[in-house]
């Protein structure tokens, strides 16, 4: 409505732009406040389960995302010690029939670009860069975002989509710095011709080893391969995007099979991240202020669901704002209630998978292999149904 204050969104990443787009499709105005001087995304590949495509469809970008993504044939789990396949999950017709959408991989920057183009094309979305939100104040029927440069922006609500180190969360929850896992991830993207030919699989492949693992899959129409390798090095503090030498990367993989090692040897320009998450919390909402995505429920990467959960949050929040016209506080509380348990489950299971699937050794690893190899693809579909089938109308 003319003269109505917009909903403010702190953070112009995938979660923030998805929220703006979800609101826009319901005719609700928003203003995205991004701290960086330009809108963009760092990082490389991300995996997209069917639940991500459910969200894309509701946000109106499903066809674009499907055309841009690489549709892989299987999820493949390898033993990094002996070089053998433990199990695989077929992602073909049976998988798509079961879940109604594909499993795919995409470059994070490409996906962000899809959201950015859609937001720029909407009359209901305003984008403002170099606008770091440091806190908020509330009074009456509005909220004010307090920016780092001293300026103030009024809105009908404020959504904190400002990531792991969220300033909005710091004020709303006050739970201090994130939990440092002691696991360090190194990332590289290489041209496909540099990937060993015997490993150019149309799969999201994970090599599980003692206190380490390797992930690789194709990107951008098979022009590139995404390489992600992780090991326990008891890193004491968060680090993001720091350049790393090959020798440092290889140090955590000296004990694994030569074929798995060869993947690392072909990587270049490695950068490292020390993985962090937080404990699930119940308090996501303070009146007209709510948290979303990593600001609400940062998680380990081991279920490949961080971006997917943020997009589900965006869909749910937009639905609840539409369902509670003129009652923004009730809408945000309804959003919190619908998203809390699902996201907490993904947070906690992401940690557990790292311990019990990705990184065990000895008898623990042998037991993993025996249990996981005994399941058929159809049995795996049932295991995955709670996640990939989508959260359902009551949770999103």
PyMOL commands that set and color helices and strands:
alter all, ss='L'
color gray80, all
select helices_A, chain A and resi 14-24+50-59+62-68+93-99+108-120+167-172+192-194+197-199+246-251+258-265+294-297+301-303+306-323+328-358+362-373+377-388
alter helices_A, ss='H'
color red, helices_A
select strands_A, chain A and resi 7-10+30-33+45-48+70-71+74-79+85-90+104-107+125-128+133-139+142-147+152-155+157-160+179-191+203-209+212-219+224-232+240-243+271-277+285-286+289-291
alter strands_A, ss='S'
color yellow, strands_A
deselect
rebuild
show_as cartoon
